[in-house]
């Protein structure tokens, strides 16, 4: 038997062991053998998720200096800081797969990796802050709770922590909107207008329809994803309609209707041409978001250098003068 044949046999054996673990719903950990495709899929998804958390600080960060009260400002500041933390947990999870954060950031800045489509829309009024909490964090929770059972250990564990914070975010958004709905007619109109603008982009967060999703089938087989894009989109619609009714806003979809036979709401088709434009870099704020991220990265280089020098000093690699 040649070495190559032996290697191949070994690899087949390793793959069988990996598949068995997945079938038994056991976690794959960083030191376990994994197929290259599994590793690449995880790097792609986790990095995209991490980038989304960091770029996702911008739309709401835009309102930090203009929040209408000290209380709202403190809440918003805490939320935006949480998103930074989520980005860090996720970059750390990605690093266990053999890529480093600097490399991933470079890939984002060079347009080689994506971030969520949702963060390419502008935040025009303070009601947008509430609607982002309600709809965007609501959609994020819907998508992310099943990821707590993802087959890759470090990703699943990061998601547990993130989901706890996202649920606080969703509630703060809903509470803000409830308060505005009890205010003036103008405030109610602001909430309705923000709902109209964010509804369809929120549905697009779940990704393309299953029939046009190149990664879903394999990611489901590897139990990275636990539900398909369409299943989660439906779950989000079913969960959100009663919340909209309690709030007193209308969701901007004339086809939205309870279907007693299916036991779900029927709803209209998002504009997938718009989705494709946004994920190809041509959404309303793509250029602004990446330009801002690039500038922050460049302006922050002295902080990274100082942190690295400090770490070197304290790890004993540098002898004190
Ligand atoms: N935007 O075959 P699929 C948050 C891409 S929440 C941009 O279906 P997959 C919290 C996809 O990458 C937002 N691109 O792909 C927060 C692929 O392109 P590629 C982040 C999208 O991976 C709230 C292609 O389309 N959450 O940040 C989008 O199986 C408020 C084909 O798609 C996550 O990332 C999209 N919406 O399923 C922060 C959750 N959808 O890579 C601040 C984790 C699809 O081949 C404020 N990720 N694409 O070039 C996932 O669950 C999955 O990756 C999906 C996509 C479901 C997003």
py3Dmol code that shows the C-alpha trace and the ligand (Angstrom):
import py3Dmol

protein = """\
ATOM      1  CA  UNK A   1       0.000   0.000   0.000  1.00  0.00           C
ATOM      2  CA  UNK A   2       1.433   3.364  -0.969  1.00  0.00           C
ATOM      3  CA  UNK A   3       1.556   6.178   1.539  1.00  0.00           C
ATOM      4  CA  UNK A   4      -0.975   8.060  -0.531  1.00  0.00           C
ATOM      5  CA  UNK A   5      -3.395   5.121  -0.365  1.00  0.00           C
ATOM      6  CA  UNK A   6      -2.902   4.827   3.386  1.00  0.00           C
ATOM      7  CA  UNK A   7      -3.489   8.544   3.761  1.00  0.00           C
ATOM      8  CA  UNK A   8      -6.616   8.267   1.700  1.00  0.00           C
ATOM      9  CA  UNK A   9      -7.872   5.383   3.828  1.00  0.00           C
ATOM     10  CA  UNK A  10      -7.118   7.343   6.953  1.00  0.00           C
ATOM     11  CA  UNK A  11      -8.987  10.293   5.601  1.00  0.00           C
ATOM     12  CA  UNK A  12     -12.006   8.090   4.777  1.00  0.00           C
ATOM     13  CA  UNK A  13     -11.920   6.723   8.307  1.00  0.00           C
ATOM     14  CA  UNK A  14     -11.702  10.233   9.769  1.00  0.00           C
ATOM     15  CA  UNK A  15     -14.576  11.371   7.620  1.00  0.00           C
ATOM     16  CA  UNK A  16     -16.691   8.412   8.771  1.00  0.00           C
ATOM     17  CA  UNK A  17     -15.953   9.300  12.393  1.00  0.00           C
ATOM     18  CA  UNK A  18     -16.876  12.956  11.719  1.00  0.00           C
ATOM     19  CA  UNK A  19     -20.164  11.969  10.040  1.00  0.00           C
ATOM     20  CA  UNK A  20     -20.984   9.669  12.974  1.00  0.00           C
ATOM     21  CA  UNK A  21     -20.490  12.492  15.437  1.00  0.00           C
ATOM     22  CA  UNK A  22     -22.754  14.759  13.393  1.00  0.00           C
ATOM     23  CA  UNK A  23     -25.409  12.037  13.172  1.00  0.00           C
ATOM     24  CA  UNK A  24     -25.294  11.568  16.953  1.00  0.00           C
ATOM     25  CA  UNK A  25     -25.659  15.331  17.420  1.00  0.00           C
ATOM     26  CA  UNK A  26     -22.286  15.587  19.122  1.00  0.00           C
ATOM     27  CA  UNK A  27     -20.285  18.785  18.905  1.00  0.00           C
ATOM     28  CA  UNK A  28     -17.270  19.185  16.651  1.00  0.00           C
ATOM     29  CA  UNK A  29     -14.454  20.934  18.532  1.00  0.00           C
ATOM     30  CA  UNK A  30     -11.451  22.867  17.132  1.00  0.00           C
ATOM     31  CA  UNK A  31      -8.960  19.990  17.510  1.00  0.00           C
ATOM     32  CA  UNK A  32     -11.262  17.430  15.894  1.00  0.00           C
ATOM     33  CA  UNK A  33     -10.676  16.444  12.293  1.00  0.00           C
ATOM     34  CA  UNK A  34     -13.179  18.098   9.967  1.00  0.00           C
ATOM     35  CA  UNK A  35     -13.649  18.135   6.188  1.00  0.00           C
ATOM     36  CA  UNK A  36     -12.151  21.194   4.522  1.00  0.00           C
ATOM     37  CA  UNK A  37     -15.581  22.153   3.150  1.00  0.00           C
ATOM     38  CA  UNK A  38     -17.052  22.167   6.674  1.00  0.00           C
ATOM     39  CA  UNK A  39     -14.239  24.412   7.915  1.00  0.00           C
ATOM     40  CA  UNK A  40     -14.611  26.799   4.977  1.00  0.00           C
ATOM     41  CA  UNK A  41     -18.380  27.014   5.370  1.00  0.00           C
ATOM     42  CA  UNK A  42     -17.991  27.860   9.035  1.00  0.00           C
ATOM     43  CA  UNK A  43     -15.334  30.496   8.380  1.00  0.00           C
ATOM     44  CA  UNK A  44     -17.583  32.080   5.737  1.00  0.00           C
ATOM     45  CA  UNK A  45     -20.710  32.106   7.897  1.00  0.00           C
ATOM     46  CA  UNK A  46     -19.081  33.062  11.208  1.00  0.00           C
ATOM     47  CA  UNK A  47     -16.974  35.813   9.598  1.00  0.00           C
ATOM     48  CA  UNK A  48     -19.995  37.205   7.775  1.00  0.00           C
ATOM     49  CA  UNK A  49     -21.882  37.149  11.047  1.00  0.00           C
ATOM     50  CA  UNK A  50     -19.029  38.880  12.922  1.00  0.00           C
ATOM     51  CA  UNK A  51     -18.716  41.571  10.235  1.00  0.00           C
ATOM     52  CA  UNK A  52     -22.490  42.125  10.466  1.00  0.00           C
ATOM     53  CA  UNK A  53     -22.302  42.779  14.188  1.00  0.00           C
ATOM     54  CA  UNK A  54     -19.512  45.333  13.742  1.00  0.00           C
ATOM     55  CA  UNK A  55     -20.973  47.102  10.685  1.00  0.00           C
ATOM     56  CA  UNK A  56     -24.384  46.803  12.397  1.00  0.00           C
ATOM     57  CA  UNK A  57     -23.187  49.306  15.005  1.00  0.00           C
ATOM     58  CA  UNK A  58     -23.303  52.094  12.407  1.00  0.00           C
ATOM     59  CA  UNK A  59     -27.026  52.559  11.633  1.00  0.00           C
ATOM     60  CA  UNK A  60     -27.947  52.914  15.311  1.00  0.00           C
ATOM     61  CA  UNK A  61     -24.682  54.581  16.305  1.00  0.00           C
ATOM     62  CA  UNK A  62     -25.850  57.351  14.004  1.00  0.00           C
ATOM     63  CA  UNK A  63     -28.452  58.273  16.657  1.00  0.00           C
ATOM     64  CA  UNK A  64     -26.258  58.199  19.772  1.00  0.00           C
ATOM     65  CA  UNK A  65     -25.647  61.941  19.819  1.00  0.00           C
ATOM     66  CA  UNK A  66     -29.284  62.715  19.021  1.00  0.00           C
ATOM     67  CA  UNK A  67     -31.165  60.368  21.377  1.00  0.00           C
ATOM     68  CA  UNK A  68     -34.134  62.282  22.839  1.00  0.00           C
ATOM     69  CA  UNK A  69     -33.305  61.704  26.534  1.00  0.00           C
ATOM     70  CA  UNK A  70     -30.460  60.594  28.785  1.00  0.00           C
ATOM     71  CA  UNK A  71     -32.272  57.295  29.420  1.00  0.00           C
ATOM     72  CA  UNK A  72     -32.637  56.545  25.707  1.00  0.00           C
ATOM     73  CA  UNK A  73     -29.029  57.506  25.113  1.00  0.00           C
ATOM     74  CA  UNK A  74     -27.766  55.174  27.875  1.00  0.00           C
ATOM     75  CA  UNK A  75     -29.865  52.287  26.534  1.00  0.00           C
ATOM     76  CA  UNK A  76     -28.713  52.841  22.960  1.00  0.00           C
ATOM     77  CA  UNK A  77     -25.080  53.142  23.999  1.00  0.00           C
ATOM     78  CA  UNK A  78     -25.299  49.834  25.870  1.00  0.00           C
ATOM     79  CA  UNK A  79     -26.911  48.152  22.862  1.00  0.00           C
ATOM     80  CA  UNK A  80     -24.335  49.392  20.377  1.00  0.00           C
ATOM     81  CA  UNK A  81     -21.535  48.296  22.726  1.00  0.00           C
ATOM     82  CA  UNK A  82     -23.145  44.850  22.963  1.00  0.00           C
ATOM     83  CA  UNK A  83     -22.927  44.533  19.173  1.00  0.00           C
ATOM     84  CA  UNK A  84     -19.181  45.180  19.372  1.00  0.00           C
ATOM     85  CA  UNK A  85     -18.932  42.414  21.978  1.00  0.00           C
ATOM     86  CA  UNK A  86     -20.867  40.020  19.729  1.00  0.00           C
ATOM     87  CA  UNK A  87     -18.457  40.741  16.912  1.00  0.00           C
ATOM     88  CA  UNK A  88     -15.553  39.871  19.213  1.00  0.00           C
ATOM     89  CA  UNK A  89     -17.078  36.559  20.389  1.00  0.00           C
ATOM     90  CA  UNK A  90     -17.663  35.625  16.762  1.00  0.00           C
ATOM     91  CA  UNK A  91     -14.182  36.598  15.529  1.00  0.00           C
ATOM     92  CA  UNK A  92     -12.816  34.487  18.407  1.00  0.00           C
ATOM     93  CA  UNK A  93     -14.966  31.536  17.319  1.00  0.00           C
ATOM     94  CA  UNK A  94     -13.674  31.974  13.744  1.00  0.00           C
ATOM     95  CA  UNK A  95     -10.077  32.070  14.985  1.00  0.00           C
ATOM     96  CA  UNK A  96     -10.453  28.524  16.369  1.00  0.00           C
ATOM     97  CA  UNK A  97     -10.722  27.475  12.702  1.00  0.00           C
ATOM     98  CA  UNK A  98      -7.254  28.745  11.862  1.00  0.00           C
ATOM     99  CA  UNK A  99      -7.938  32.224  10.474  1.00  0.00           C
ATOM    100  CA  UNK A 100      -7.146  35.389  12.343  1.00  0.00           C
ATOM    101  CA  UNK A 101      -9.234  38.449  12.847  1.00  0.00           C
ATOM    102  CA  UNK A 102      -6.887  40.778  10.956  1.00  0.00           C
ATOM    103  CA  UNK A 103      -7.126  38.504   7.918  1.00  0.00           C
ATOM    104  CA  UNK A 104     -10.936  38.425   8.113  1.00  0.00           C
ATOM    105  CA  UNK A 105     -11.126  42.201   8.451  1.00  0.00           C
ATOM    106  CA  UNK A 106      -8.927  42.553   5.363  1.00  0.00           C
ATOM    107  CA  UNK A 107     -11.257  40.251   3.432  1.00  0.00           C
ATOM    108  CA  UNK A 108     -14.236  42.405   4.431  1.00  0.00           C
ATOM    109  CA  UNK A 109     -12.519  45.649   3.466  1.00  0.00           C
ATOM    110  CA  UNK A 110     -11.497  44.164   0.117  1.00  0.00           C
ATOM    111  CA  UNK A 111     -15.128  43.189  -0.578  1.00  0.00           C
ATOM    112  CA  UNK A 112     -14.220  39.494  -0.474  1.00  0.00           C
ATOM    113  CA  UNK A 113     -16.581  38.735   2.410  1.00  0.00           C
ATOM    114  CA  UNK A 114     -20.083  39.939   3.008  1.00  0.00           C
ATOM    115  CA  UNK A 115     -22.044  41.352   5.932  1.00  0.00           C
ATOM    116  CA  UNK A 116     -25.798  41.302   6.392  1.00  0.00           C
ATOM    117  CA  UNK A 117     -27.840  43.133   3.759  1.00  0.00           C
ATOM    118  CA  UNK A 118     -29.935  44.793   6.462  1.00  0.00           C
ATOM    119  CA  UNK A 119     -27.197  47.215   7.498  1.00  0.00           C
ATOM    120  CA  UNK A 120     -27.172  48.892   4.098  1.00  0.00           C
ATOM    121  CA  UNK A 121     -30.365  50.843   4.790  1.00  0.00           C
ATOM    122  CA  UNK A 122     -30.399  54.301   6.383  1.00  0.00           C
ATOM    123  CA  UNK A 123     -31.828  55.215   9.802  1.00  0.00           C
ATOM    124  CA  UNK A 124     -33.895  58.314   9.043  1.00  0.00           C
ATOM    125  CA  UNK A 125     -35.657  58.986  12.361  1.00  0.00           C
ATOM    126  CA  UNK A 126     -35.379  57.890  15.991  1.00  0.00           C
ATOM    127  CA  UNK A 127     -38.292  55.508  15.381  1.00  0.00           C
ATOM    128  CA  UNK A 128     -35.834  53.515  13.242  1.00  0.00           C
ATOM    129  CA  UNK A 129     -33.895  52.717  16.422  1.00  0.00           C
ATOM    130  CA  UNK A 130     -37.032  51.134  17.897  1.00  0.00           C
ATOM    131  CA  UNK A 131     -37.910  49.303  14.686  1.00  0.00           C
ATOM    132  CA  UNK A 132     -34.364  47.924  14.362  1.00  0.00           C
ATOM    133  CA  UNK A 133     -34.685  46.537  17.903  1.00  0.00           C
ATOM    134  CA  UNK A 134     -38.122  45.085  17.203  1.00  0.00           C
ATOM    135  CA  UNK A 135     -37.726  43.733  13.648  1.00  0.00           C
ATOM    136  CA  UNK A 136     -33.982  43.420  13.011  1.00  0.00           C
ATOM    137  CA  UNK A 137     -33.086  42.017  16.416  1.00  0.00           C
ATOM    138  CA  UNK A 138     -36.318  39.991  16.279  1.00  0.00           C
ATOM    139  CA  UNK A 139     -35.223  38.431  12.982  1.00  0.00           C
ATOM    140  CA  UNK A 140     -31.688  37.955  14.332  1.00  0.00           C
ATOM    141  CA  UNK A 141     -33.033  36.037  17.365  1.00  0.00           C
ATOM    142  CA  UNK A 142     -35.251  33.881  15.169  1.00  0.00           C
ATOM    143  CA  UNK A 143     -32.241  32.968  13.021  1.00  0.00           C
ATOM    144  CA  UNK A 144     -29.741  32.685  15.872  1.00  0.00           C
ATOM    145  CA  UNK A 145     -31.549  30.662  18.567  1.00  0.00           C
ATOM    146  CA  UNK A 146     -31.257  27.480  16.428  1.00  0.00           C
ATOM    147  CA  UNK A 147     -27.561  28.303  15.890  1.00  0.00           C
ATOM    148  CA  UNK A 148     -27.055  27.689  19.640  1.00  0.00           C
ATOM    149  CA  UNK A 149     -27.425  24.022  18.586  1.00  0.00           C
ATOM    150  CA  UNK A 150     -25.051  24.365  15.653  1.00  0.00           C
ATOM    151  CA  UNK A 151     -22.657  21.398  15.316  1.00  0.00           C
ATOM    152  CA  UNK A 152     -19.497  23.487  15.786  1.00  0.00           C
ATOM    153  CA  UNK A 153     -18.878  23.939  19.529  1.00  0.00           C
ATOM    154  CA  UNK A 154     -17.255  27.407  19.667  1.00  0.00           C
ATOM    155  CA  UNK A 155     -19.913  28.904  17.357  1.00  0.00           C
ATOM    156  CA  UNK A 156     -22.801  27.345  19.280  1.00  0.00           C
ATOM    157  CA  UNK A 157     -21.422  28.554  22.615  1.00  0.00           C
ATOM    158  CA  UNK A 158     -20.875  32.095  21.310  1.00  0.00           C
ATOM    159  CA  UNK A 159     -24.472  32.115  20.100  1.00  0.00           C
ATOM    160  CA  UNK A 160     -25.865  31.252  23.549  1.00  0.00           C
ATOM    161  CA  UNK A 161     -24.390  34.399  25.013  1.00  0.00           C
ATOM    162  CA  UNK A 162     -25.301  36.549  22.018  1.00  0.00           C
ATOM    163  CA  UNK A 163     -28.935  35.412  22.014  1.00  0.00           C
ATOM    164  CA  UNK A 164     -29.407  36.424  25.650  1.00  0.00           C
ATOM    165  CA  UNK A 165     -28.339  39.962  24.798  1.00  0.00           C
ATOM    166  CA  UNK A 166     -30.307  40.079  21.541  1.00  0.00           C
ATOM    167  CA  UNK A 167     -33.495  39.352  23.435  1.00  0.00           C
ATOM    168  CA  UNK A 168     -32.862  42.415  25.635  1.00  0.00           C
ATOM    169  CA  UNK A 169     -32.284  44.404  22.442  1.00  0.00           C
ATOM    170  CA  UNK A 170     -35.549  43.267  20.952  1.00  0.00           C
ATOM    171  CA  UNK A 171     -37.487  44.226  24.069  1.00  0.00           C
ATOM    172  CA  UNK A 172     -35.908  47.666  24.328  1.00  0.00           C
ATOM    173  CA  UNK A 173     -36.926  48.321  20.702  1.00  0.00           C
ATOM    174  CA  UNK A 174     -40.482  47.204  21.314  1.00  0.00           C
ATOM    175  CA  UNK A 175     -40.744  49.249  24.520  1.00  0.00           C
ATOM    176  CA  UNK A 176     -39.486  52.345  22.680  1.00  0.00           C
ATOM    177  CA  UNK A 177     -42.101  51.861  19.965  1.00  0.00           C
ATOM    178  CA  UNK A 178     -44.894  51.263  22.523  1.00  0.00           C
ATOM    179  CA  UNK A 179     -43.955  54.563  24.161  1.00  0.00           C
ATOM    180  CA  UNK A 180     -43.981  56.401  20.839  1.00  0.00           C
ATOM    181  CA  UNK A 181     -47.354  54.860  19.910  1.00  0.00           C
ATOM    182  CA  UNK A 182     -48.801  56.357  23.101  1.00  0.00           C
ATOM    183  CA  UNK A 183     -47.453  59.777  22.131  1.00  0.00           C
ATOM    184  CA  UNK A 184     -48.570  62.235  19.457  1.00  0.00           C
ATOM    185  CA  UNK A 185     -50.042  61.492  16.032  1.00  0.00           C
ATOM    186  CA  UNK A 186     -46.734  62.540  14.497  1.00  0.00           C
ATOM    187  CA  UNK A 187     -44.851  59.999  16.623  1.00  0.00           C
ATOM    188  CA  UNK A 188     -47.285  57.241  15.598  1.00  0.00           C
ATOM    189  CA  UNK A 189     -46.670  58.157  11.977  1.00  0.00           C
ATOM    190  CA  UNK A 190     -42.914  57.965  12.509  1.00  0.00           C
ATOM    191  CA  UNK A 191     -43.300  54.409  13.839  1.00  0.00           C
ATOM    192  CA  UNK A 192     -45.515  53.405  10.901  1.00  0.00           C
ATOM    193  CA  UNK A 193     -43.109  54.943   8.404  1.00  0.00           C
ATOM    194  CA  UNK A 194     -40.113  53.149   9.946  1.00  0.00           C
ATOM    195  CA  UNK A 195     -42.061  49.862   9.952  1.00  0.00           C
ATOM    196  CA  UNK A 196     -42.870  50.335   6.252  1.00  0.00           C
ATOM    197  CA  UNK A 197     -39.203  50.853   5.399  1.00  0.00           C
ATOM    198  CA  UNK A 198     -37.718  48.035   7.521  1.00  0.00           C
ATOM    199  CA  UNK A 199     -40.272  45.241   7.029  1.00  0.00           C
ATOM    200  CA  UNK A 200     -39.115  43.885   3.673  1.00  0.00           C
ATOM    201  CA  UNK A 201     -35.372  44.246   4.352  1.00  0.00           C
ATOM    202  CA  UNK A 202     -35.951  42.331   7.624  1.00  0.00           C
ATOM    203  CA  UNK A 203     -37.476  39.430   5.682  1.00  0.00           C
ATOM    204  CA  UNK A 204     -34.435  39.451   3.385  1.00  0.00           C
ATOM    205  CA  UNK A 205     -32.109  38.930   6.362  1.00  0.00           C
ATOM    206  CA  UNK A 206     -32.989  35.218   6.270  1.00  0.00           C
ATOM    207  CA  UNK A 207     -31.291  34.883   2.886  1.00  0.00           C
ATOM    208  CA  UNK A 208     -32.565  33.868  -0.555  1.00  0.00           C
ATOM    209  CA  UNK A 209     -35.491  31.455  -0.992  1.00  0.00           C
ATOM    210  CA  UNK A 210     -34.497  27.828  -0.332  1.00  0.00           C
ATOM    211  CA  UNK A 211     -34.654  26.968  -4.023  1.00  0.00           C
ATOM    212  CA  UNK A 212     -32.001  29.617  -4.709  1.00  0.00           C
ATOM    213  CA  UNK A 213     -29.830  29.071  -1.642  1.00  0.00           C
ATOM    214  CA  UNK A 214     -26.619  27.317  -2.719  1.00  0.00           C
ATOM    215  CA  UNK A 215     -25.390  26.551   0.817  1.00  0.00           C
ATOM    216  CA  UNK A 216     -28.481  25.501   2.758  1.00  0.00           C
ATOM    217  CA  UNK A 217     -28.621  21.827   1.852  1.00  0.00           C
ATOM    218  CA  UNK A 218     -25.011  21.059   2.798  1.00  0.00           C
ATOM    219  CA  UNK A 219     -25.115  23.288   5.893  1.00  0.00           C
ATOM    220  CA  UNK A 220     -28.251  21.465   7.076  1.00  0.00           C
ATOM    221  CA  UNK A 221     -26.583  18.069   6.463  1.00  0.00           C
ATOM    222  CA  UNK A 222     -23.617  19.211   8.567  1.00  0.00           C
ATOM    223  CA  UNK A 223     -26.052  20.619  11.155  1.00  0.00           C
ATOM    224  CA  UNK A 224     -24.422  24.032  10.995  1.00  0.00           C
ATOM    225  CA  UNK A 225     -27.861  25.376  10.057  1.00  0.00           C
ATOM    226  CA  UNK A 226     -30.833  23.751  11.764  1.00  0.00           C
ATOM    227  CA  UNK A 227     -33.609  25.264   9.641  1.00  0.00           C
ATOM    228  CA  UNK A 228     -33.811  26.491   6.085  1.00  0.00           C
ATOM    229  CA  UNK A 229     -34.041  30.188   5.172  1.00  0.00           C
ATOM    230  CA  UNK A 230     -37.744  29.896   4.254  1.00  0.00           C
ATOM    231  CA  UNK A 231     -38.640  28.026   7.455  1.00  0.00           C
ATOM    232  CA  UNK A 232     -37.101  30.760   9.585  1.00  0.00           C
ATOM    233  CA  UNK A 233     -38.669  33.546   7.512  1.00  0.00           C
ATOM    234  CA  UNK A 234     -42.097  31.968   8.064  1.00  0.00           C
ATOM    235  CA  UNK A 235     -41.440  31.626  11.784  1.00  0.00           C
ATOM    236  CA  UNK A 236     -40.503  35.309  11.974  1.00  0.00           C
ATOM    237  CA  UNK A 237     -43.667  36.414  10.138  1.00  0.00           C
ATOM    238  CA  UNK A 238     -45.874  34.243  12.402  1.00  0.00           C
ATOM    239  CA  UNK A 239     -44.193  35.653  15.488  1.00  0.00           C
ATOM    240  CA  UNK A 240     -44.287  39.299  14.359  1.00  0.00           C
ATOM    241  CA  UNK A 241     -47.870  39.737  13.116  1.00  0.00           C
ATOM    242  CA  UNK A 242     -49.439  39.604  16.622  1.00  0.00           C
ATOM    243  CA  UNK A 243     -46.733  41.965  17.888  1.00  0.00           C
ATOM    244  CA  UNK A 244     -47.619  44.468  15.137  1.00  0.00           C
ATOM    245  CA  UNK A 245     -51.296  44.195  16.088  1.00  0.00           C
ATOM    246  CA  UNK A 246     -50.526  44.832  19.774  1.00  0.00           C
ATOM    247  CA  UNK A 247     -48.422  47.819  18.762  1.00  0.00           C
ATOM    248  CA  UNK A 248     -51.103  49.236  16.457  1.00  0.00           C
ATOM    249  CA  UNK A 249     -49.034  49.355  13.243  1.00  0.00           C
ATOM    250  CA  UNK A 250     -49.825  47.868   9.839  1.00  0.00           C
ATOM    251  CA  UNK A 251     -47.252  45.621   8.166  1.00  0.00           C
ATOM    252  CA  UNK A 252     -46.844  46.861   4.573  1.00  0.00           C
ATOM    253  CA  UNK A 253     -47.913  43.659   2.824  1.00  0.00           C
ATOM    254  CA  UNK A 254     -51.399  43.416   1.265  1.00  0.00           C
ATOM    255  CA  UNK A 255     -50.935  39.642   0.863  1.00  0.00           C
ATOM    256  CA  UNK A 256     -50.395  39.059   4.576  1.00  0.00           C
ATOM    257  CA  UNK A 257     -53.229  36.808   5.739  1.00  0.00           C
ATOM    258  CA  UNK A 258     -53.740  33.950   8.207  1.00  0.00           C
ATOM    259  CA  UNK A 259     -54.023  30.614   6.420  1.00  0.00           C
ATOM    260  CA  UNK A 260     -55.954  28.206   8.691  1.00  0.00           C
ATOM    261  CA  UNK A 261     -55.085  25.185   6.547  1.00  0.00           C
ATOM    262  CA  UNK A 262     -51.355  25.757   6.808  1.00  0.00           C
ATOM    263  CA  UNK A 263     -51.560  27.115  10.349  1.00  0.00           C
ATOM    264  CA  UNK A 264     -49.288  29.980   9.246  1.00  0.00           C
ATOM    265  CA  UNK A 265     -49.556  33.459   7.778  1.00  0.00           C
ATOM    266  CA  UNK A 266     -49.313  33.719   3.998  1.00  0.00           C
ATOM    267  CA  UNK A 267     -47.188  36.671   2.918  1.00  0.00           C
ATOM    268  CA  UNK A 268     -45.913  38.410  -0.202  1.00  0.00           C
ATOM    269  CA  UNK A 269     -42.591  37.866  -1.940  1.00  0.00           C
ATOM    270  CA  UNK A 270     -39.731  40.196  -0.965  1.00  0.00           C
ATOM    271  CA  UNK A 271     -38.101  42.037  -3.873  1.00  0.00           C
ATOM    272  CA  UNK A 272     -35.273  39.582  -4.565  1.00  0.00           C
ATOM    273  CA  UNK A 273     -33.815  41.820  -7.284  1.00  0.00           C
ATOM    274  CA  UNK A 274     -33.288  44.495  -4.618  1.00  0.00           C
ATOM    275  CA  UNK A 275     -31.716  41.888  -2.309  1.00  0.00           C
ATOM    276  CA  UNK A 276     -29.235  40.885  -5.034  1.00  0.00           C
ATOM    277  CA  UNK A 277     -28.346  44.513  -5.642  1.00  0.00           C
ATOM    278  CA  UNK A 278     -27.761  45.120  -1.929  1.00  0.00           C
ATOM    279  CA  UNK A 279     -25.556  42.054  -1.429  1.00  0.00           C
ATOM    280  CA  UNK A 280     -23.581  42.940  -4.556  1.00  0.00           C
ATOM    281  CA  UNK A 281     -22.594  46.269  -3.016  1.00  0.00           C
ATOM    282  CA  UNK A 282     -25.259  48.503  -4.577  1.00  0.00           C
ATOM    283  CA  UNK A 283     -27.636  49.098  -1.670  1.00  0.00           C
ATOM    284  CA  UNK A 284     -28.476  52.591  -0.385  1.00  0.00           C
ATOM    285  CA  UNK A 285     -25.626  52.708   2.181  1.00  0.00           C
ATOM    286  CA  UNK A 286     -23.073  50.065   1.120  1.00  0.00           C
ATOM    287  CA  UNK A 287     -20.371  52.551   0.168  1.00  0.00           C
ATOM    288  CA  UNK A 288     -20.879  54.684   3.254  1.00  0.00           C
ATOM    289  CA  UNK A 289     -20.782  51.667   5.605  1.00  0.00           C
ATOM    290  CA  UNK A 290     -17.571  50.229   4.161  1.00  0.00           C
ATOM    291  CA  UNK A 291     -15.896  53.633   3.892  1.00  0.00           C
ATOM    292  CA  UNK A 292     -16.663  54.255   7.567  1.00  0.00           C
ATOM    293  CA  UNK A 293     -15.407  50.794   8.553  1.00  0.00           C
ATOM    294  CA  UNK A 294     -12.213  51.298   6.535  1.00  0.00           C
ATOM    295  CA  UNK A 295     -11.546  54.710   8.116  1.00  0.00           C
ATOM    296  CA  UNK A 296     -12.146  53.312  11.622  1.00  0.00           C
ATOM    297  CA  UNK A 297      -9.746  50.464  10.892  1.00  0.00           C
ATOM    298  CA  UNK A 298      -7.028  52.799   9.626  1.00  0.00           C
ATOM    299  CA  UNK A 299      -7.472  55.310  12.434  1.00  0.00           C
ATOM    300  CA  UNK A 300      -7.384  52.481  14.976  1.00  0.00           C
ATOM    301  CA  UNK A 301      -4.028  51.089  13.845  1.00  0.00           C
ATOM    302  CA  UNK A 302      -2.136  52.869  16.667  1.00  0.00           C
ATOM    303  CA  UNK A 303      -4.436  51.216  19.230  1.00  0.00           C
ATOM    304  CA  UNK A 304      -3.719  47.754  17.780  1.00  0.00           C
ATOM    305  CA  UNK A 305       0.024  48.482  17.765  1.00  0.00           C
ATOM    306  CA  UNK A 306      -0.069  49.714  21.363  1.00  0.00           C
ATOM    307  CA  UNK A 307      -2.095  46.677  22.490  1.00  0.00           C
ATOM    308  CA  UNK A 308       0.325  44.306  20.749  1.00  0.00           C
ATOM    309  CA  UNK A 309       3.329  46.061  22.328  1.00  0.00           C
ATOM    310  CA  UNK A 310       1.684  45.843  25.759  1.00  0.00           C
ATOM    311  CA  UNK A 311       0.909  42.144  25.280  1.00  0.00           C
ATOM    312  CA  UNK A 312       4.520  41.469  24.199  1.00  0.00           C
ATOM    313  CA  UNK A 313       5.831  43.295  27.239  1.00  0.00           C
ATOM    314  CA  UNK A 314       3.637  41.326  29.631  1.00  0.00           C
ATOM    315  CA  UNK A 315       4.255  37.948  28.043  1.00  0.00           C
ATOM    316  CA  UNK A 316       7.933  38.335  28.842  1.00  0.00           C
ATOM    317  CA  UNK A 317       9.021  38.480  25.204  1.00  0.00           C
ATOM    318  CA  UNK A 318      10.488  41.900  25.747  1.00  0.00           C
ATOM    319  CA  UNK A 319      13.059  42.462  28.460  1.00  0.00           C
ATOM    320  CA  UNK A 320      12.497  45.694  30.369  1.00  0.00           C
ATOM    321  CA  UNK A 321      15.201  48.317  29.770  1.00  0.00           C
TER     322      UNK A 321
END
"""
ligand_1 = """\
57
LIG
N -27.090 39.498 3.651
O -26.909 29.907 0.434
P -27.281 31.044 1.314
C -26.955 40.830 13.498
C -25.470 35.452 0.991
S -27.934 39.765 12.609
C -25.940 39.350 2.951
O -28.663 31.026 1.850
P -26.173 30.657 3.960
C -27.448 41.283 14.848
C -24.721 34.263 1.573
O -23.663 34.677 2.416
C -27.256 39.618 10.952
N -25.627 38.199 2.297
O -26.199 31.224 2.465
C -27.608 42.750 14.922
C -24.247 33.584 0.308
O -23.165 34.327 -0.265
P -21.639 33.759 -0.291
C -26.164 38.611 10.823
C -26.509 37.184 2.413
O -24.917 31.128 4.586
C -28.871 43.298 15.018
C -25.410 33.803 -0.639
O -26.100 34.952 -0.169
N -26.615 37.296 11.117
O -25.935 41.157 12.990
C -27.696 37.279 3.161
O -26.448 29.203 3.984
C -29.053 44.691 15.106
C -26.342 32.602 -0.693
O -27.085 32.434 0.528
C -26.005 36.214 10.605
O -25.043 36.320 9.880
C -27.975 38.489 3.788
N -29.097 38.692 4.497
O -27.416 31.374 4.674
C -26.503 43.620 14.936
C -26.567 34.876 11.030
N -28.352 36.094 3.069
O -21.205 33.700 1.162
C -26.676 45.014 15.013
C -25.697 33.703 10.655
C -27.602 35.292 2.288
O -21.700 32.410 -0.914
C -27.985 45.548 15.117
N -25.776 33.406 9.269
N -26.495 35.951 1.894
O -20.874 34.779 -1.071
C -26.741 32.620 8.705
O -27.624 32.106 9.379
C -26.638 32.333 7.240
O -25.338 32.671 6.807
C -27.719 33.090 6.366
C -27.438 32.770 4.886
C -29.099 32.586 6.735
C -27.626 34.588 6.568
"""
view = py3Dmol.view(width=600, height=400)
view.addModel(protein, "pdb")
view.setStyle({"model": 0}, {"cartoon": {"style": "trace"}})
view.addModel(ligand_1, "xyz")
view.setStyle({"model": 1}, {"stick": {}})
view.zoomTo()
view.show()
